[in-house]
Amino acid sequence: MISLDEAVTSRLESHGQRFEVLVDPDAALAIKRGEFDGDLEDVIAAEDVFEDADRGDRPPENMLEEVFETTDPMAVIPEVIKRGEIQITADQRREMMEQKHNQLVQRITRNAVNPQMDDAPHPPDRIESALEETDFRIDPMEPVETQVDDALDALRPVIPIRFDEITVAVQVPADYAGSAQAQIRTFGELEREEWQADGSWVGVLTFPAGMQNDFYDLVNEHTSGEAETRIVKNEDEIGIR
């Protein structure tokens, strides 16, 4: 279950009766869209249905039976969410907007590059400042994933930006290959790998272009800066300079 501080109220009024449940806001939206595939118990703050959640008052069981044909809270809760409205306070809205704004900036930073600077990643503060120059405003009731395209459309007149992937080949010296390759290979999609005769390891990975600096930091950390890398322009090019 989640804490009360994390929950929002979903409210349904039917047959002259009010029904309220306490649920995670993102899960509530997923349930409303028919996209939720998790465990309901993990996203609710109480395994109960209320007439007034603030006071803890419960509706009569006969009303639950009349409206939902069951008195089982775990069967009623998703129905209240699907058929009702999600209520959020001003503080909850502000907190949700801030959280989703940060998630949006992180997602764009990890995936976007500057095509005018040899596809170099945009730092988070550049994305932040550019967004402030646009009229884009995050919707706290929508998933971040569905708002990325609108944010990019708003950003393009302000900064050169595009989403892209990058493929990088890395060669790890034999002294570090055993432990380093285990960390490096999970960073992105491992396209291919080869163990060389001298015990070194070569891997070719594809990942969001905005994560280049994170990748190089990881490689340097696990190889004491002795690994070699190069950007792969086509699938036949795996050599290391």
C-alpha positions, -999 to 999 in steps of 0.1 A, spaced: 0 0 0 10 37 -4 9 64 23 -20 88 27 4 116 16 9 100 -17 -28 93 -24 -55 112 -42 -92 107 -38 -113 92 -65 -149 100 -61 -181 86 -76 -216 99 -69 -244 74 -79 -279 66 -66 -277 96 -43 -247 82 -26 -210 92 -26 -182 67 -28 -145 76 -23 -113 56 -25 -77 66 -19 -53 57 -47 -20 66 -63 -27 93 -90 -7 77 -118 -23 43 -111 -58 59 -110 -52 73 -145 -40 39 -157 -70 22 -143 -93 48 -158 -77 41 -193 -78 3 -188 -40 2 -189 -33 -8 -153 -17 -43 -150 -2 -41 -115 -13 -52 -81 -42 -30 -68 -31 -34 -32 3 -18 -41 -14 15 -53 -41 22 -28 -38 38 7 -67 18 22 -84 -14 14 -117 3 19 -145 24 3 -156 56 20 -185 79 19 -162 106 32 -125 96 32 -115 126 53 -138 116 81 -135 79 75 -172 74 71 -183 44 51 -214 40 29 -241 15 38 -234 -20 26 -268 -22 9 -257 8 -13 -225 -9 -22 -246 -39 -33 -270 -18 -52 -245 2 -71 -217 -23 -76 -234 -57 -70 -207 -65 -44 -195 -53 -10 -159 -65 -16 -137 -33 -15 -111 -47 -39 -138 -52 -65 -155 -18 -58 -123 3 -57 -114 0 -95 -151 6 -104 -151 39 -84 -120 50 -102 -132 40 -136 -167 56 -132 -158 85 -110 -135 116 -109 -100 120 -95 -99 147 -69 -66 165 -62 -58 195 -39 -38 225 -50 -8 212 -30 -11 178 -46 -14 193 -81 16 215 -75 36 185 -62 25 163 -91 34 190 -116 69 194 -101 75 157 -101 63 152 -136 83 182 -148 115 167 -133 107 134 -150 101 151 -183 134 170 -181 153 138 -172 137 119 -201 145 146 -226 181 149 -213 187 112 -216 173 109 -251 179 143 -269 210 157 -286 221 189 -302 223 183 -340 243 216 -344 270 204 -320 279 170 -334 249 154 -316 263 163 -282 239 158 -253 220 188 -239 227 194 -202 196 193 -179 199 230 -170 198 239 -207 166 219 -211 152 235 -180 159 271 -192 147 264 -227 114 251 -214 109 282 -193 111 302 -226 82 282 -241 45 282 -232 45 244 -226 31 234 -192 32 199 -178 -2 183 -172 -1 166 -138 -29 142 -148 -12 128 -179 17 104 -181 50 119 -189 54 96 -219 24 112 -237 37 147 -232 73 144 -245 64 150 -281 45 182 -272 74 194 -251 99 187 -280 76 207 -304 77 236 -279 115 233 -275 125 232 -312 120 269 -319 142 277 -288 171 252 -291 183 227 -318 171 194 -305 162 159 -316 158 125 -301 184 100 -313 203 68 -304 240 63 -306 261 32 -311 294 31 -293 322 4 -295 343 0 -264 375 -20 -259 383 -29 -223 419 -40 -215 424 -75 -202 432 -63 -167 397 -49 -163 377 -69 -188 362 -95 -163 345 -71 -140 341 -41 -163 323 -58 -191 296 -71 -167 288 -34 -158 291 -20 -193 271 -46 -212 239 -37 -193 241 0 -201 222 -2 -234 214 -28 -260 244 -50 -266 247 -53 -304 277 -76 -304 307 -85 -283 341 -102 -289 368 -115 -266 402 -107 -281 433 -130 -281 450 -107 -256 421 -111 -231 406 -77 -238 368 -74 -244 351 -54 -272 315 -46 -270 292 -26 -292 262 -9 -275 233 12 -286 216 36 -262 199 70 -261 223 96 -274 218 119 -245 234 93 -222 268 95 -239 285 113 -209 270 88 -185 283 59 -206 318 74 -208 318 80 -170 308 44 -164 335 31 -187 362 53 -171 351 44 -136 355 6 -142 386 7 -163 406 35 -146 403 55 -178 422 29 -199 394 17 -221 391 30 -257 358 40 -273 345 52 -306 312 61 -321 300 35 -347 285 51 -378 273 18 -394 269 -18 -384 301 -30 -401 323 -5 -383 334 -19 -349 371 -10 -349 385 9 -319 408 39 -326 
